[in-house]
Amino acid sequence: MNVDAYFNNVLVPNVQDRLMIIGMEQFALKLSEDGEIFSNNDKVLSIDQNGQWADIEALENGTSIIRIMSGTTISKDLTIEIVDSITRPATTLNGSLGEPLPKV
């Protein structure tokens, strides 16, 4: 099953198994097939499913695992983590080297 994530300014096609989201964001998931989304009394997300679409609101920071079922078969588990910020990995360490010294 493919799951697409729709944000206000971003479409993430075919989400594999994890989303990390900043703050109290609202977004939607679109399932490629009929299925039901379960979140096990989750306090992190509010999920309102209507057919293949699910409107989701992040309520608080934390991690949520939602399970998408097709009948009695597990189609996908999707981990959604709500955080305060996401930082890009460093590309430099801002270090500097002096002149090379000869080996003695």
N, C-alpha and C positions, 0 to 999 in steps of 0.2 A: 504494500500500500504506500502511495506517495502522499505526503502532507506538505502543503505550501503554507508559509506564514506571511500574512499581510500586515504591514505596519503603515503608518501614515505616509511615509516617504520611501518605504523599502518593501520589496517583495523578495522573500527567501524561498526559492523553489526547491522542492524535494528535500525538506529538512530530514537529516539522517536520524540522530538520536538525542540531540542536545541543542538548547537555545539558552543564551545568557542575555538578560535584558536589564537595562538600567531603570531604576525607579518605578513609579506607579504607572506603567504604560498600559494602554489598551491596544489590543491587536486581535487578529482573527486567524483561525486555522481553517483550511479547506482540505477535506479528505477526497482522495481520488475515487473512492468507492464508498458505498454505504457502510457505516460503522457507528458504534457508540463510544463516547469518551467517558472514562471513569477517572475520578481523582481521589477517591477514598477520604471523604470529609476534609478536604484540603482547606487550610486557612490562608495559603499564599495566593491562590488564584480563585477567581469567580468565573465559572464557565457556563455559558448559555448556548446550548447546541440546538440548531435548527437544520435538520437534514445533514448534508455534507459540510455545512458551515458551522463553526463554533466561534462566538464572540467571547473573548477572554479579557479579564481585567486583573492586573497585578495588584493585590491588596496590601502586601507587606513583603519585606525582604525574606528570602529563604529559598528552599529547594522543593520543587514539586515534581512528582513523577505521575504523568498521566498515561493511562493505558487505553489503547484503541482496540476495541473488540469487534469482530465480525461474527455474529452468532456466539458460539462458544470458543472461537479461535482467537488467540491474541494476534492482532495484526502488527502492532507496533507499541513499544514503550518509548515515551518521549520525556526527557528530563528538562525541566525549565527552571532556571535559577534566576532569581531577582536579586540584584545587587545595587549598591550605591553608585559605583563607578566601574568603568572598564578602562584599564590603561594599556597602551600599546607596549610591546616589548622594546627594550632599549636597543638601538642600532649601534651606538658607540658608548664607550665608557668614559669619554672625555678625559682620557689620560694622555700623557705625553712622555716621550722618551728623550733623553739627552743624547749627546754624542756617544757613539759606540766606543767601548774601551778595549784595547788589545788584550788578548789573553797573555798572561805571564807564565 
